[in-house]
């Protein structure tokens, strides 16, 4: 027979299941003990999670943890124990809300058939009991490695004809340390109050918690270790330490084990889970000695983006040993504007033309006219059909007057120029290097740096004689002041040929987005951003060449004093295991490109793949996913470089 006294002390039953179990005697020492009840099965099995990341199931431990869910999701949990007590919970998380993630849950707990007894021990009727909780949370990043979250709870408790209302606030922070896979977390929970239940209002279980989480992956296997310590601040109750371990296979099957170090009953917990096509099923088991067994069952669903018919999401990439394009240089559109001064000709000539040919003699473009030749002829870098050509070749210019060749010249071709655009420090790495792939014989040359917007010439480098292999501009104007990297800049290379002909080639100096990152003492760290890849591809795109050349320039400049890590990433289409492999292939291809260049030692460059773990953009749109198919290059070099020995 159930007794009314049992209902009056019902809080200890709830506390016995939660993260802060009550010590000897199991009597509740604060009000609203159900606020501490660990609800979802995955969390109940692990017994820790203040530093973990996931979804709405972490709202109780640390609201900052809900940022780990990439897509909207819902979960329903049922708990049963001790014959007549159960609870249900519906929860969900919604990523992409105001730059962060929102979460909400509804919790209801009650007893089915409690019986009240009078003073003589006779049944005098039934007892109504329930707890109802509404809980909302919001979390967002505060920096590259720091997440923070806030949560608000409103709740009601009813025991027969007595009601109590209350509200509470939670706050939490999570820090991803520089060590791979290690995170720290801390939270303050249940800051608030409640109205009186019978005659006096108990304090809420104000609780402080801290913990760590370690994750590691090896192929299809995943491992997670959690450790927490929590303390109720408004009672003499001793703190609770919890440990949790999880093993995952293909991120689809999970085994979990938890242990509470200083809890009188229910110390051990265990569980398992399955995930497939967005559906999840989790189970947790926890024995409570003489109180019996408890069981939690959670059914969840994540709203994955619909498969796009045009994208071969299920089509495997070539096996890792298959040939992937390994390039030492990449073609790119020839976007220069070339102006040629027309050689002197007989004034009686009435027909003229310029022929542009490649190194094999194939005609690329003809510019012709009648009458007296103009003083200058301009070529826009396009072929006869009007398409931008690819600058993979040496180009020759032949000027004909009246069908007779008057002059022939080679075009000096400049390897793509770049300037790092570091928004925080405009004076960081100011150099721009111009490498000349083709150096025709000339008698004089000059290279001017021009503000494209105002047409102001900022600096001129010039010399008589042969073109050098490389021209270096120190990033300063004629007065010695650093030029703002945010300005739209253009170079103008002018040469004079031995026959007196002149040519001027002009092209934009492309700003390469970079961000300064944390680095060891005495070093500077830069992250070159957004080297993008096509869907399901590990082939470097030609338009990404300039960003790669920016990294190459830094590594060549600092030599053995510099090191780099190519970090590969993937979107969320496909399995985590496949995306992990694909991201590593992208990183390895970028590394191969870097070490294939002169003066770069293979030991300077490493490659890492992060799969979908570090999205640059929310992945609920095609544009967002496209920005996540990327490689970023993290480069470290001395803040004060030492002289390099000549090579």
C-alpha positions as CSV (number, residue, x, y, z in Angstrom):
1,X,0.0,0.0,0.0
2,X,1.3,3.5,-0.9
3,X,1.3,6.0,1.8
4,X,0.7,9.7,2.0
5,X,4.0,10.2,3.8
6,X,5.8,8.8,0.8
7,X,4.4,11.6,-1.3
8,X,5.5,14.2,1.2
9,X,9.1,13.1,0.9
10,X,8.9,12.4,-2.8
11,X,11.9,14.8,-3.5
12,X,14.4,12.2,-2.4
13,X,13.2,9.8,-5.1
14,X,13.9,12.4,-7.7
15,X,17.2,13.4,-6.3
16,X,18.4,9.8,-6.2
17,X,18.2,9.7,-10.0
18,X,19.9,13.1,-10.7
19,X,23.4,14.4,-11.0
20,X,23.5,15.6,-7.4
21,X,22.1,12.6,-5.5
22,X,21.3,13.0,-1.8
23,X,23.8,11.3,0.6
24,X,23.0,9.0,3.6
25,X,19.3,8.9,4.3
26,X,18.4,10.2,0.8
27,X,16.3,13.0,2.3
28,X,15.8,16.0,0.1
29,X,17.6,19.1,1.5
30,X,16.2,21.8,-0.9
31,X,13.0,22.4,-2.7
32,X,12.2,21.4,-6.3
33,X,14.7,18.6,-6.4
34,X,13.3,17.5,-9.8
35,X,15.3,20.4,-11.3
36,X,18.3,18.2,-10.8
37,X,16.9,15.2,-12.4
38,X,18.9,13.9,-15.4
39,X,16.3,13.2,-18.0
40,X,17.5,12.0,-21.4
41,X,18.8,8.5,-21.6
42,X,22.2,9.3,-23.0
43,X,22.9,11.8,-20.2
44,X,21.5,9.5,-17.5
45,X,23.9,6.8,-18.6
46,X,27.0,9.0,-18.7
47,X,26.7,10.7,-15.3
48,X,28.7,13.7,-16.5
49,X,28.6,16.4,-19.2
50,X,29.3,19.9,-18.0
51,X,32.0,20.3,-20.7
52,X,30.3,18.1,-23.4
53,X,28.7,19.4,-26.6
54,X,25.6,18.0,-28.2
55,X,22.1,19.3,-28.3
56,X,19.0,20.0,-26.2
57,X,19.9,17.0,-23.9
58,X,22.6,19.2,-22.4
59,X,20.3,21.9,-21.2
60,X,20.4,20.6,-17.6
61,X,24.2,20.3,-17.4
62,X,25.4,23.4,-19.2
63,X,23.3,25.5,-21.6
64,X,26.4,26.4,-23.6
65,X,26.6,22.7,-24.7
66,X,23.6,22.9,-27.0
67,X,25.7,24.6,-29.7
68,X,27.0,21.1,-30.7
69,X,23.8,20.2,-32.7
70,X,24.1,21.0,-36.4
71,X,20.4,20.6,-37.4
72,X,17.1,21.1,-35.7
73,X,15.9,18.1,-33.7
74,X,13.3,16.8,-31.2
75,X,13.5,14.1,-28.5
76,X,11.0,12.4,-26.3
77,X,12.0,10.6,-23.0
78,X,10.1,8.2,-20.8
79,X,11.3,7.2,-17.4
80,X,9.8,4.6,-15.1
81,X,10.7,3.2,-11.6
82,X,9.4,2.1,-8.3
83,X,6.0,0.9,-9.7
84,X,4.0,4.1,-9.6
85,X,6.4,6.9,-10.5
86,X,7.2,8.1,-14.0
87,X,8.1,11.2,-16.0
88,X,8.0,12.3,-19.6
89,X,10.0,15.0,-21.4
90,X,9.8,16.6,-24.8
91,X,12.8,18.7,-25.8
92,X,14.3,20.2,-28.9
93,X,17.1,22.4,-30.3
94,X,17.1,24.8,-33.2
95,X,20.6,25.9,-34.6
96,X,21.0,29.1,-36.6
97,X,18.8,31.2,-34.2
98,X,20.3,34.8,-34.1
99,X,23.8,33.5,-34.7
100,X,23.5,30.8,-32.1
101,X,21.3,27.8,-31.0
102,X,18.0,27.9,-29.1
103,X,16.6,25.0,-27.0
104,X,13.4,24.2,-25.1
105,X,12.0,21.4,-23.1
106,X,8.8,20.5,-21.3
107,X,9.0,18.1,-18.3
108,X,6.2,16.4,-16.4
109,X,6.6,14.0,-13.5
110,X,3.9,12.5,-11.3
111,X,2.7,9.5,-9.3
112,X,-0.3,7.4,-10.4
113,X,-1.9,5.8,-7.3
114,X,-0.7,7.3,-4.0
115,X,-3.2,6.6,-1.2
116,X,-3.7,8.9,1.9
117,X,-4.2,7.3,5.3
118,X,-6.0,8.8,8.3
119,X,-4.8,8.7,11.9
120,X,-6.2,5.2,12.4
121,X,-4.3,3.9,9.3
122,X,-7.4,3.7,7.2
123,X,-7.5,4.8,3.5
124,X,-9.0,8.2,3.3
125,X,-8.7,8.9,-0.4
126,X,-6.2,9.4,-3.2
127,X,-3.3,11.9,-3.4
128,X,-2.6,14.0,-6.4
129,X,1.0,14.8,-7.1
130,X,2.9,16.3,-10.1
131,X,5.8,18.5,-11.2
132,X,5.7,20.6,-14.4
133,X,8.7,22.4,-15.9
134,X,9.1,24.7,-18.9
135,X,12.7,25.4,-19.8
136,X,14.2,27.6,-22.6
137,X,17.9,28.1,-23.4
138,X,20.1,30.1,-25.9
139,X,23.8,29.7,-26.6
140,X,26.2,31.3,-29.0
141,X,29.9,31.6,-29.7
142,X,31.8,34.4,-27.9
143,X,35.0,33.7,-29.9
144,X,36.8,31.1,-31.9
145,X,36.9,28.6,-29.0
146,X,34.5,29.9,-26.4
147,X,30.7,29.2,-26.2
148,X,28.3,30.7,-23.6
149,X,24.7,30.0,-22.8
150,X,21.8,31.2,-20.7
151,X,18.6,29.3,-19.7
152,X,15.3,30.3,-18.0
153,X,13.0,27.8,-16.1
154,X,9.5,28.2,-14.9
155,X,7.9,25.4,-12.9
156,X,4.9,24.3,-10.8
157,X,4.6,21.6,-8.1
158,X,1.3,20.2,-6.8
159,X,0.7,18.0,-3.8
160,X,-3.0,17.4,-3.2
161,X,-4.4,20.9,-2.8
162,X,-1.1,22.6,-2.3
163,X,0.7,24.5,-5.1
164,X,4.1,26.0,-5.5
165,X,5.4,28.1,-8.4
166,X,9.0,29.2,-9.1
167,X,11.5,30.3,-11.7
168,X,15.2,29.9,-12.0
169,X,18.2,31.0,-14.2
170,X,21.1,28.9,-15.5
171,X,24.3,30.2,-17.1
172,X,27.2,28.3,-18.5
173,X,30.4,28.5,-20.5
174,X,32.4,26.0,-22.6
175,X,36.0,26.4,-23.7
176,X,37.7,24.3,-26.5
177,X,41.3,24.2,-25.5
178,X,44.3,24.3,-27.9
179,X,44.8,20.6,-27.2
180,X,42.9,18.6,-29.8
181,X,39.7,17.1,-28.4
182,X,39.9,18.6,-24.9
183,X,37.2,21.0,-23.7
184,X,36.4,22.5,-20.3
185,X,33.1,23.7,-19.0
186,X,31.4,25.4,-16.0
187,X,27.9,26.3,-15.1
188,X,25.8,27.8,-12.4
189,X,22.3,26.3,-12.2
190,X,18.9,27.0,-10.5
191,X,19.5,30.6,-9.4
192,X,16.0,31.8,-8.4
193,X,13.2,31.1,-5.9
194,X,9.8,29.5,-5.4
195,X,6.6,30.2,-3.5
196,X,5.8,28.4,-0.3
197,X,4.5,24.8,-0.7
198,X,3.0,24.0,2.7
199,X,4.1,26.8,5.2
200,X,7.6,27.7,4.2
201,X,9.4,28.0,0.8
202,X,12.5,25.8,0.5
203,X,15.5,27.1,-1.3
204,X,16.1,25.9,-4.9
205,X,19.0,23.5,-5.4
206,X,21.5,26.2,-6.5
207,X,24.3,24.3,-8.0
208,X,27.8,25.0,-9.4
209,X,29.3,22.5,-11.7
210,X,32.6,22.2,-13.6
211,X,34.0,19.5,-15.9
212,X,36.1,18.4,-18.8
213,X,35.5,16.4,-21.9
214,X,38.0,14.5,-24.0
215,X,37.2,13.2,-27.5
216,X,39.3,11.1,-29.8
217,X,38.7,9.3,-33.1
218,X,40.5,6.5,-34.9
219,X,39.0,5.6,-38.2
220,X,35.5,4.4,-37.7
221,X,35.9,4.3,-33.9
222,X,35.1,7.2,-31.5
223,X,35.9,7.6,-27.8
224,X,34.7,10.2,-25.3
225,X,35.6,10.6,-21.6
226,X,33.7,13.0,-19.3
227,X,34.4,14.1,-15.7
228,X,32.3,16.4,-13.6
229,X,32.2,17.8,-10.1
230,X,29.0,19.6,-8.8
231,X,28.1,21.1,-5.5
232,X,24.8,22.3,-4.1
233,X,25.6,25.7,-2.6
234,X,22.6,26.2,-0.3
235,X,23.0,23.0,1.8
236,X,25.6,21.0,3.7
237,X,25.3,18.2,1.1
238,X,28.6,16.9,-0.1
239,X,29.6,17.5,-3.7
240,X,29.2,14.9,-6.4
241,X,31.8,13.7,-8.8
242,X,30.8,11.8,-11.9
243,X,32.6,10.0,-14.7
244,X,31.3,9.0,-18.0
245,X,32.7,7.0,-21.0
246,X,31.3,6.5,-24.4
247,X,32.4,4.4,-27.4
248,X,30.9,4.9,-30.8
249,X,31.1,2.9,-34.1
250,X,30.7,4.8,-37.3
251,X,28.9,7.5,-35.3
252,X,25.9,5.3,-35.4
253,X,26.1,2.8,-32.5
254,X,27.0,3.9,-29.0
255,X,27.9,2.2,-25.7
256,X,27.9,4.3,-22.5
257,X,29.0,3.8,-18.9
258,X,28.7,6.2,-15.9
259,X,29.9,6.2,-12.3
260,X,29.0,8.6,-9.4
261,X,31.9,8.5,-7.0
262,X,30.3,9.6,-3.7
263,X,26.6,8.7,-4.0
264,X,25.1,6.2,-1.6
265,X,22.8,4.5,-4.1
266,X,22.6,4.3,-7.9
267,X,26.3,4.9,-8.4
268,X,26.6,2.8,-11.6
269,X,24.7,3.5,-14.8
270,X,25.0,2.1,-18.4
271,X,23.3,2.6,-21.7
272,X,23.4,2.2,-25.4
273,X,22.1,4.0,-28.5
274,X,21.6,3.8,-32.2
275,X,21.5,6.5,-34.9
276,X,20.4,6.2,-38.6
277,X,18.8,8.6,-41.1
278,X,18.2,11.2,-38.4
279,X,16.4,8.8,-36.1
280,X,17.9,7.9,-32.7
281,X,17.0,5.5,-29.9
282,X,18.8,5.6,-26.6
283,X,18.4,3.5,-23.4
284,X,19.8,4.0,-19.9
285,X,19.8,1.6,-17.0
286,X,20.5,2.5,-13.3
287,X,20.1,0.1,-10.3
288,X,19.2,1.6,-6.9
289,X,19.8,-1.4,-4.5
290,X,16.7,-1.9,-2.4
291,X,14.7,0.7,-4.4
292,X,14.9,-1.4,-7.6
293,X,15.8,-0.6,-11.2
294,X,15.3,2.5,-13.2
295,X,14.9,2.7,-17.0
296,X,15.1,5.6,-19.4
297,X,14.1,5.5,-23.0
298,X,14.7,8.4,-25.4
299,X,13.4,8.6,-29.0
300,X,14.9,11.4,-31.1
301,X,14.8,12.8,-34.6
302,X,17.2,15.2,-36.3
303,X,15.8,17.1,-39.3
304,X,18.6,16.5,-41.8
305,X,18.6,18.6,-45.0
306,X,16.9,16.8,-47.9
307,X,19.1,15.0,-50.3
308,X,19.8,17.0,-53.5
309,X,19.2,14.9,-56.6
310,X,22.0,16.7,-58.5
311,X,24.5,16.0,-55.8
312,X,26.0,12.4,-55.7
313,X,25.8,12.3,-51.8
314,X,26.1,8.6,-51.8
315,X,28.6,8.3,-54.6
316,X,32.0,7.3,-53.0
317,X,35.1,9.2,-53.9
318,X,38.0,7.2,-55.3
319,X,39.8,5.0,-52.8
320,X,42.5,6.8,-50.9
321,X,45.3,5.3,-53.1
322,X,43.6,6.5,-56.3
323,X,45.3,9.2,-58.3
324,X,44.2,12.7,-57.3
325,X,45.4,15.6,-59.4
326,X,48.8,16.6,-58.0
327,X,49.8,19.9,-59.4
328,X,52.9,22.0,-59.1
329,X,51.1,25.0,-60.7
330,X,47.5,25.7,-61.5
331,X,46.0,27.5,-64.5
332,X,44.0,30.7,-63.8
333,X,42.3,33.2,-66.0
334,X,44.5,35.8,-67.7
335,X,43.0,39.0,-66.5
336,X,45.8,41.4,-67.3
337,X,45.3,44.5,-69.4
338,X,48.2,44.7,-71.9
339,X,49.0,47.9,-73.8
340,X,51.5,47.8,-76.6
341,X,53.1,50.8,-78.1
342,X,52.9,50.4,-81.9
343,X,56.4,50.4,-83.6
344,X,57.1,53.0,-86.2
345,X,55.9,52.0,-89.7
346,X,55.8,53.5,-93.2
347,X,53.0,56.1,-93.0
348,X,51.6,54.8,-96.3
349,X,50.6,51.5,-94.7
350,X,46.8,51.3,-94.6
351,X,46.3,47.8,-93.1
352,X,47.8,46.5,-89.9
353,X,47.2,43.7,-87.3
354,X,48.5,42.4,-84.1
355,X,48.6,38.6,-83.7
356,X,48.8,37.0,-80.2
357,X,50.0,33.4,-80.3
358,X,50.9,30.8,-77.7
359,X,54.2,29.0,-77.4
360,X,53.0,26.4,-79.9
361,X,52.3,29.0,-82.5
362,X,48.6,28.7,-82.2
363,X,46.7,31.9,-83.0
364,X,44.9,33.2,-79.8
365,X,43.7,36.6,-80.9
366,X,44.0,39.0,-83.8
367,X,43.5,42.7,-83.4
368,X,43.5,44.5,-86.8
369,X,42.4,47.7,-88.5
370,X,42.7,49.9,-91.6
371,X,44.3,53.2,-92.0
372,X,47.2,54.6,-90.0
373,X,48.0,52.3,-87.0
374,X,47.1,53.7,-83.6
375,X,49.8,54.8,-81.3
376,X,48.8,52.1,-78.7
377,X,47.0,48.7,-79.0
378,X,45.3,47.2,-76.0
379,X,44.6,43.5,-75.4
380,X,42.1,42.5,-72.8
381,X,43.4,38.9,-72.2
382,X,40.6,37.2,-74.2
383,X,40.7,34.9,-77.2
384,X,39.0,35.3,-80.6
385,X,35.7,34.0,-79.2
386,X,35.8,36.6,-76.3
387,X,36.6,34.0,-73.6
388,X,39.2,34.8,-70.9
389,X,42.2,32.6,-71.7
390,X,44.2,30.6,-69.2
391,X,47.6,31.9,-68.3
392,X,49.4,28.6,-68.5
393,X,51.6,29.6,-71.4
394,X,54.1,32.1,-72.9
395,X,52.4,34.5,-75.3
396,X,54.0,36.2,-78.3
397,X,52.9,39.4,-80.1
398,X,53.6,39.9,-83.8
399,X,52.9,43.3,-85.4
400,X,52.2,43.2,-89.1
401,X,52.0,46.2,-91.3
402,X,50.7,45.5,-94.9
403,X,51.2,41.7,-94.3
404,X,54.8,42.2,-93.4
405,X,56.0,41.4,-89.9
406,X,57.5,44.5,-88.3
407,X,58.2,43.4,-84.7
408,X,57.8,40.3,-82.5
409,X,57.8,40.4,-78.8
410,X,57.2,38.1,-75.8
411,X,54.8,39.1,-73.1
412,X,56.4,39.1,-69.6
413,X,54.0,36.9,-67.5
414,X,53.7,37.6,-63.8
415,X,52.8,34.9,-61.3
416,X,49.6,35.9,-59.5
417,X,50.4,38.7,-57.0
418,X,48.7,38.9,-53.6
419,X,48.7,40.9,-50.5
420,X,47.5,39.5,-47.1
421,X,44.5,41.4,-45.8
422,X,44.7,41.0,-42.0
423,X,41.9,43.2,-40.7
424,X,43.2,43.4,-37.2
425,X,46.7,44.4,-38.2
426,X,47.1,46.2,-41.5
427,X,50.8,46.3,-41.0
428,X,51.2,42.6,-40.7
429,X,53.2,40.9,-43.5
430,X,53.1,44.0,-45.9
431,X,55.3,42.5,-48.6
432,X,54.0,41.7,-52.1
433,X,56.1,39.4,-54.3
434,X,55.8,39.4,-58.1
435,X,57.4,36.3,-59.6
436,X,58.1,36.6,-63.4
437,X,57.5,33.3,-65.2
438,X,58.6,34.6,-68.6
439,X,61.3,37.2,-68.9
440,X,61.8,38.5,-72.4
441,X,64.9,40.5,-73.3
442,X,64.3,44.1,-72.4
443,X,66.4,47.2,-71.9
444,X,64.4,48.9,-69.1
445,X,61.5,48.0,-66.8
446,X,59.4,49.6,-64.1
447,X,56.7,48.3,-61.8
448,X,54.3,50.9,-60.3
449,X,51.8,50.3,-57.5
450,X,48.6,52.2,-58.2
451,X,45.6,53.0,-56.1
452,X,42.9,51.6,-58.5
453,X,40.2,53.9,-57.1
454,X,42.1,57.2,-57.2
455,X,44.6,56.3,-59.9
456,X,47.4,57.6,-57.6
457,X,50.8,56.0,-58.0
458,X,51.9,55.0,-54.5
459,X,55.4,53.4,-55.3
460,X,57.6,52.7,-58.3
461,X,60.3,50.1,-58.7
462,X,62.5,50.3,-61.8
463,X,65.8,49.4,-63.3
464,X,67.7,49.2,-66.5
465,X,68.5,45.8,-68.1
466,X,67.0,42.4,-67.7
467,X,63.9,41.6,-65.7
468,X,64.6,39.9,-62.4
469,X,63.1,36.5,-61.4
470,X,61.2,38.2,-58.6
471,X,60.3,41.8,-57.8
472,X,59.5,42.5,-54.1
473,X,57.5,45.5,-53.0
474,X,57.9,46.2,-49.3
475,X,54.3,47.4,-48.9
476,X,55.2,51.0,-48.4
477,X,54.6,54.2,-50.4
478,X,57.2,56.6,-51.7
479,X,57.3,58.3,-48.2
480,X,58.0,55.0,-46.4
481,X,54.5,54.7,-44.9
482,X,52.8,51.3,-44.9
483,X,50.0,51.2,-47.5
484,X,46.6,50.0,-46.1
485,X,45.9,46.5,-47.3
486,X,42.3,47.3,-47.6
487,X,42.9,49.7,-50.6
488,X,42.1,48.4,-54.1
489,X,45.6,48.2,-55.6
490,X,46.8,47.4,-59.1
491,X,50.3,46.9,-60.4
492,X,51.5,48.3,-63.8
493,X,54.6,46.6,-65.3
494,X,56.2,48.5,-68.2
495,X,59.0,47.3,-70.3
496,X,61.0,48.6,-73.2
497,X,62.2,46.1,-75.8
498,X,65.6,46.4,-77.7
499,X,63.8,47.4,-80.9
500,X,62.2,50.4,-79.0
501,X,58.8,48.8,-78.7
502,X,57.0,49.3,-75.3
503,X,54.5,47.1,-73.4
504,X,52.6,47.7,-70.2
505,X,50.7,45.0,-68.4
506,X,48.3,45.8,-65.5
507,X,46.5,43.6,-63.1
508,X,44.8,43.8,-59.6
509,X,46.8,43.0,-56.6
510,X,44.5,40.5,-55.0
511,X,43.8,40.8,-51.2
512,X,44.0,37.4,-49.5
513,X,41.8,37.2,-46.5
514,X,43.7,36.1,-43.4
515,X,43.1,36.3,-39.6
516,X,45.7,36.5,-36.9
517,X,45.4,33.5,-34.5
518,X,46.9,32.6,-31.2
519,X,50.6,31.5,-31.4
520,X,53.4,30.5,-29.0
521,X,55.4,33.3,-27.5
522,X,57.8,34.9,-30.0
523,X,55.8,33.8,-33.0
524,X,53.0,35.2,-35.1
525,X,50.1,33.0,-36.3
526,X,48.0,33.6,-39.4
527,X,45.1,31.7,-40.8
528,X,44.5,31.9,-44.5
529,X,40.8,31.4,-45.0
530,X,38.3,29.8,-47.4
531,X,40.2,27.7,-49.9
532,X,37.0,26.3,-51.2
533,X,36.2,22.9,-52.9
534,X,33.4,21.6,-55.0
535,X,30.8,19.2,-53.6
536,X,32.2,15.8,-52.9
537,X,35.5,16.8,-54.4
538,X,39.2,16.8,-53.3
539,X,40.5,18.6,-56.4
540,X,42.0,22.1,-55.9
541,X,40.1,24.7,-58.0
542,X,42.1,27.1,-60.2
543,X,40.6,30.2,-58.7
544,X,42.0,29.2,-55.3
545,X,45.6,29.4,-56.6
546,X,46.2,32.9,-55.2
547,X,45.4,31.9,-51.6
548,X,47.8,29.0,-51.9
549,X,50.5,31.3,-53.3
550,X,50.0,33.5,-50.3
551,X,50.9,30.6,-48.0
552,X,53.8,29.7,-50.2
553,X,55.2,33.2,-50.0
554,X,55.2,33.1,-46.2
555,X,56.8,29.7,-46.1
556,X,59.5,30.7,-48.6
557,X,60.2,34.0,-46.8
558,X,60.8,32.5,-43.4
559,X,62.3,29.2,-44.5
560,X,62.9,26.6,-41.8
561,X,61.6,29.1,-39.2
562,X,58.0,28.7,-40.4
563,X,55.6,25.8,-40.2
564,X,52.1,25.3,-41.5
565,X,49.1,23.1,-41.0
566,X,46.6,22.5,-43.8
567,X,43.2,22.0,-42.1
568,X,40.5,20.3,-44.1
569,X,36.8,20.6,-43.6
570,X,33.6,19.1,-45.1
571,X,29.9,19.9,-45.2
572,X,27.3,17.7,-43.4
573,X,26.0,15.7,-46.4
574,X,26.9,12.1,-46.0
575,X,28.2,10.1,-43.1
576,X,30.6,11.6,-40.5
577,X,33.2,8.8,-41.3
578,X,33.2,9.6,-45.0
579,X,33.3,13.4,-44.4
580,X,36.3,12.9,-42.1
581,X,38.1,11.0,-44.8
582,X,37.2,13.6,-47.5
583,X,38.3,16.5,-45.3
584,X,41.7,14.8,-44.8
585,X,42.1,14.2,-48.5
586,X,41.5,18.0,-49.1
587,X,44.1,18.9,-46.5
588,X,46.6,16.4,-48.0
589,X,46.1,17.8,-51.5
590,X,46.8,21.4,-50.2
591,X,49.9,20.1,-48.4
592,X,51.1,18.4,-51.6
593,X,50.7,21.7,-53.5
594,X,52.7,23.6,-50.9
595,X,55.7,21.2,-50.6
596,X,56.0,20.9,-54.4
597,X,57.1,24.5,-54.5
598,X,60.8,25.6,-54.3
599,X,62.4,26.2,-50.9
600,X,59.6,24.5,-48.9
601,X,60.6,21.4,-46.9
602,X,58.0,18.7,-46.4
603,X,58.7,18.7,-42.7
604,X,57.4,22.3,-42.5
605,X,53.8,21.4,-43.5
606,X,51.3,19.0,-41.9
607,X,47.7,18.0,-42.9
608,X,44.7,17.4,-40.6
609,X,41.1,16.6,-41.4
610,X,38.2,17.8,-39.1
611,X,35.2,16.5,-41.0
612,X,32.1,18.4,-40.0
613,X,33.3,19.3,-36.5
614,X,34.3,22.9,-37.2
615,X,31.7,24.5,-39.5
616,X,32.4,28.0,-40.7
617,X,28.8,28.6,-41.5
618,X,25.4,27.2,-40.4
619,X,24.7,24.3,-42.7
620,X,21.0,24.8,-43.4
621,X,21.5,26.4,-46.8
622,X,23.4,25.4,-49.9
623,X,25.5,28.6,-49.6
624,X,26.4,27.7,-46.0
625,X,27.4,24.2,-46.9
626,X,29.6,25.5,-49.8
627,X,31.6,27.6,-47.3
628,X,32.2,24.6,-45.2
629,X,33.8,22.6,-48.1
630,X,37.2,24.2,-47.4
631,X,40.8,24.1,-46.4
632,X,42.3,26.7,-44.1
633,X,46.1,27.1,-43.7
634,X,47.4,27.9,-40.3
635,X,51.0,29.4,-40.5
636,X,53.4,30.2,-37.7
637,X,56.5,32.3,-38.2
638,X,58.8,34.3,-35.9
639,X,57.7,37.7,-34.9
640,X,61.3,38.8,-35.3
641,X,62.8,36.6,-38.0
642,X,66.4,35.4,-37.8
643,X,68.6,35.8,-40.9
644,X,68.3,32.9,-43.2
645,X,71.4,31.2,-44.7
646,X,71.6,31.5,-48.5
647,X,70.3,28.4,-50.5
